[in-house]
Structure formats: C-alpha cells, structure tokens
C-alpha cells in the first residue's frame, strides 16, 4: 500500500483531543473550541453563535462536535444557521475532528465547533 503525505497548506489539523482539551497544530486548546483554516479560538458553546456566523463567507459547512456522543442541536441554534444559509452538521466530537481533518486535507472550506468529550 502506498501512503501519501497529507498537506494542510497553512491550516492546522486537529492532532488530538481528550477530557476538556483539543490539540490543534501541536498547540493545546482548553474547553470548547472553534477551528477553521484561518485559526483557532475558544468557543462559548451553543449560545456563542456570532463567531460561527462570521465564517459565512469562508466556509461551506461547520461541523458541530456535540461531545462524546451525537446529540440533536438546540432548535434555536440550528434555525439561526439555516436562516443565514450556513450548513451545520452535528456529530459526536471524535467524528467531527476526523471529518474536519479529512475535508481540510482536500482543501475544502470547512470549520468545526467542538464541545469537549
């Protein structure tokens, strides 16, 4: 089997995660985190919608890591992004991290808003 090196350009992949932390591009981020091609920042959870809305012109979809298990998004949260025309895809945080990395390596316009496991 032939292995190819993954190139993320200037974006930072999610290297790891654990109880209340994420490691993104080798740097540890504590608590809920928003990661996108332009950087990483802390995220205040479902009530902190503006940072995600600010990405509208730069991303096609935002993966919402809902924690250790997949859960439904709060209705008001989901409706905010539907009204703004931004795709949000809920999944468990481990799956959101993996999916973000794969699509990022393909050069796709993605972001991930992650609640810790």
Secondary structure as UniProt FT lines:
FT   TURN            9..10
FT   STRAND          14..18
FT   TURN            19..20
FT   STRAND          21..24
FT   TURN            25..26
FT   STRAND          27..30
FT   STRAND          33..36
FT   TURN            37..38
FT   STRAND          39..42
FT   TURN            46..47
FT   HELIX           50..53
FT   TURN            54..58
FT   STRAND          61..65
FT   HELIX           75..84
FT   STRAND          87..91
FT   HELIX           93..105
FT   TURN            106..107
FT   STRAND          110..114
//
